[in-house]
Amino acid sequence: MEPYRVVAIPEKVAIAVRRTLRSPGYGHPVHADVATGYGPCRLCLRTFEVGTDRRLLFTYDPFHGQEPLPLPGPVFIHESGCERHAGAGGFPADLIMHRVTLNAYARGRKLVAASYVTDGKPDRAIKELLSLPEVDYIHVRDTEAGCFDFTIERSDAAAEDRGEREKRAGR
């Protein structure tokens, strides 16, 4: 079992975007077109088939509901329905070979550390970042485009272990 889980955007966000064609929280119009890049879809975390898949582009704040300061940016989802990424099982297979930036945050949207993965082996960097006691979560961003892809959190067992360690340390 991985010491972390992958968290895609909430399904209710994708449903609302497809229904209203408006960005959640901002009301900006959604742009629909045929994929010209690999994406990924922020719901299923699969890459788009360039020239074939239709996708929706909208403004999304990955800190919404988690931190008071927003950091909105562009994201894509499939225009038609797709299943939300399950979260367990490690790093999304379609994204393993893409260059990604891992931004590790403490509560309060405090950037604690960052790691750039270019070798298709993100697990080592993820484990190192999650081993830092001040890190609460990681945002995975596309290194080339800079946009948000998904969040990484400790798995339930890893989070419980961390809580026990912090309790013993008096934090």
C-alpha positions in Angstrom: 0.0 0.0 0.0 1.3 3.4 -0.9 1.8 5.9 1.9 -0.2 8.4 0.0 -3.4 8.8 -2.0 -4.1 10.8 -5.1 -6.9 13.3 -4.9 -8.5 14.4 -8.2 -10.9 17.4 -8.4 -14.3 16.6 -6.8 -16.8 14.9 -9.0 -19.5 17.5 -8.1 -17.2 20.2 -9.6 -17.0 18.3 -12.9 -20.7 17.7 -13.0 -21.5 21.4 -12.3 -19.0 22.6 -15.0 -20.5 20.2 -17.6 -24.0 21.3 -16.7 -23.5 25.1 -16.4 -20.5 25.6 -18.7 -19.2 28.0 -16.0 -16.2 27.9 -13.8 -17.0 27.1 -10.2 -16.6 30.1 -7.9 -15.8 32.4 -10.7 -18.5 32.1 -13.3 -16.1 32.4 -16.2 -17.4 30.8 -19.3 -16.0 27.3 -20.0 -14.2 26.8 -23.3 -14.8 23.5 -25.2 -12.6 22.1 -28.0 -10.8 19.1 -29.3 -7.7 18.3 -27.3 -4.5 19.9 -28.7 -2.4 18.6 -25.7 -2.3 15.7 -23.4 -4.0 17.4 -20.4 -4.7 15.5 -18.2 -8.3 15.4 -17.3 -8.4 16.6 -13.7 -11.2 14.2 -12.8 -10.1 10.8 -14.2 -6.4 11.8 -14.4 -6.0 10.2 -17.8 -4.3 12.0 -20.7 -6.4 13.2 -23.6 -6.1 11.7 -27.1 -4.9 14.7 -29.1 -7.1 15.5 -32.1 -9.8 13.2 -30.9 -11.0 13.8 -27.3 -13.1 16.8 -26.6 -12.3 18.7 -23.4 -13.6 21.6 -21.3 -11.2 24.3 -20.1 -12.2 26.2 -17.0 -10.8 28.2 -14.1 -10.2 26.1 -10.9 -8.8 26.9 -7.4 -7.1 23.8 -6.0 -7.1 25.5 -2.5 -10.9 26.0 -2.4 -12.3 24.7 0.8 -8.8 24.0 2.2 -7.1 27.4 2.4 -8.4 30.9 2.6 -6.1 32.3 -0.1 -7.0 31.3 -3.7 -4.7 30.4 -6.5 -6.9 29.9 -9.5 -5.7 28.6 -12.8 -6.7 26.7 -16.0 -7.6 23.0 -15.9 -9.3 20.6 -18.3 -11.8 17.8 -17.9 -13.4 15.5 -20.5 -16.4 17.1 -22.1 -18.3 13.8 -21.8 -18.5 11.9 -18.5 -15.6 10.0 -17.1 -15.0 8.3 -13.7 -13.1 10.1 -11.0 -9.7 8.7 -10.3 -10.0 6.2 -7.4 -7.0 7.7 -5.4 -5.4 4.4 -4.3 -2.7 2.5 -6.2 -0.1 5.2 -6.5 0.8 7.8 -9.1 -1.6 7.9 -12.1 -0.2 5.6 -14.8 -0.9 8.0 -17.7 1.2 10.7 -16.0 4.2 8.7 -14.8 6.5 9.8 -17.6 5.5 13.5 -17.6 7.7 16.0 -16.0 5.9 17.2 -12.8 6.6 19.7 -10.0 5.6 18.6 -6.5 4.8 21.6 -4.3 4.7 20.5 -0.6 2.5 22.7 1.6 1.9 23.2 5.3 -1.5 24.5 6.4 -2.0 28.1 5.6 -0.8 27.6 2.1 2.8 27.8 3.2 5.1 26.3 0.6 7.5 24.2 2.5 9.5 22.4 -0.3 9.3 21.6 -4.0 10.7 18.7 -6.1 11.0 18.4 -9.8 10.5 14.9 -11.2 11.9 14.3 -14.7 12.8 10.6 -14.6 9.3 9.0 -14.3 9.9 8.0 -10.7 7.8 10.3 -8.5 7.3 8.0 -5.6 10.8 8.7 -4.1 10.2 12.4 -4.2 6.7 12.1 -2.8 7.8 9.9 0.1 10.7 12.4 0.9 8.3 15.4 0.9 5.7 13.6 3.0 8.4 12.6 5.5 8.8 16.3 6.3 6.8 16.9 9.5 5.5 20.3 8.5 4.0 19.0 5.1 0.3 18.5 5.1 -0.3 17.9 1.4 1.3 18.2 -2.1 0.0 19.8 -5.2 1.2 18.1 -8.4 1.7 20.6 -11.3 2.7 20.1 -14.9 6.3 21.4 -15.0 6.0 22.5 -18.7 2.6 24.3 -18.4 2.7 25.1 -14.7 -1.0 24.2 -14.2 -2.4 22.2 -11.3 -3.0 18.5 -11.9 -4.0 16.9 -8.6 -3.3 16.7 -4.9 -1.4 14.1 -2.9 -2.3 13.4 0.7 -1.0 10.9 3.2 -3.0 7.6 3.1 -5.3 7.1 6.1 -2.8 4.7 7.8 0.2 7.1 7.1 -1.8 10.1 8.4 -2.7 8.2 11.6 1.0 7.2 12.1 2.0 10.9 11.6 -0.7 12.0 14.1 0.6 9.6 16.7 4.2 10.7 16.1 3.2 14.4 16.5 1.2 13.6 19.6 4.3 11.9 21.2 6.5 14.9 20.1 4.0 17.3 21.8 2.9 19.1 18.6 
